[in-house]
């Protein structure tokens, strides 16, 4: 069983930065694609970003483009979400996710694995 464990969330002020980490453990099958989703209070879980194994292909939702960066460190089996210029509307529980495939199901919100989530709170 693949396990995903997020860390790095916290309480910050608008304009601050955070870097979330997702540690991958267990047996993984390549190719695979990693991603981040988030769920704000009273809202549905939404796509944030994805990255393929090589790091050559990334995708972001429009509201975070230019502010967030997703990266992968294969040696550490860790994916990161660097969040800059945080806004109160970024407040949510952020979930790491993985698809053992080409990423179509992940992008559609149907990954093979979910992490437990880490809380990000941005105050104004």
Secondary structure as the mmCIF struct_conf table of DSSP 4:
data_model
#
loop_
_struct_conf.conf_type_id
_struct_conf.id
_struct_conf.beg_label_comp_id
_struct_conf.beg_label_asym_id
_struct_conf.beg_label_seq_id
_struct_conf.end_label_comp_id
_struct_conf.end_label_asym_id
_struct_conf.end_label_seq_id
STRN STRN1 UNK A 3 UNK A 7
STRN STRN2 UNK A 10 UNK A 13
TURN_TY1_P TURN_TY1_P1 UNK A 14 UNK A 15
STRN STRN3 UNK A 18 UNK A 25
BEND BEND1 UNK A 26 UNK A 26
BEND BEND2 UNK A 30 UNK A 31
STRN STRN4 UNK A 33 UNK A 39
TURN_TY1_P TURN_TY1_P2 UNK A 41 UNK A 42
BEND BEND3 UNK A 43 UNK A 43
STRN STRN5 UNK A 46 UNK A 52
TURN_TY1_P TURN_TY1_P3 UNK A 53 UNK A 54
BEND BEND4 UNK A 55 UNK A 55
STRN STRN6 UNK A 58 UNK A 60
HELX_RH_3T_P HELX_RH_3T_P1 UNK A 62 UNK A 64
TURN_TY1_P TURN_TY1_P4 UNK A 65 UNK A 67
STRN STRN7 UNK A 68 UNK A 73
HELX_RH_3T_P HELX_RH_3T_P2 UNK A 74 UNK A 76
TURN_TY1_P TURN_TY1_P5 UNK A 77 UNK A 77
STRN STRN8 UNK A 78 UNK A 83
BEND BEND5 UNK A 85 UNK A 85
HELX_RH_3T_P HELX_RH_3T_P3 UNK A 88 UNK A 90
STRN STRN9 UNK A 92 UNK A 99
BEND BEND6 UNK A 100 UNK A 103
HELX_RH_AL_P HELX_RH_AL_P1 UNK A 104 UNK A 107
TURN_TY1_P TURN_TY1_P6 UNK A 108 UNK A 109
BEND BEND7 UNK A 112 UNK A 112
STRN STRN10 UNK A 113 UNK A 114
STRN STRN11 UNK A 118 UNK A 123
#
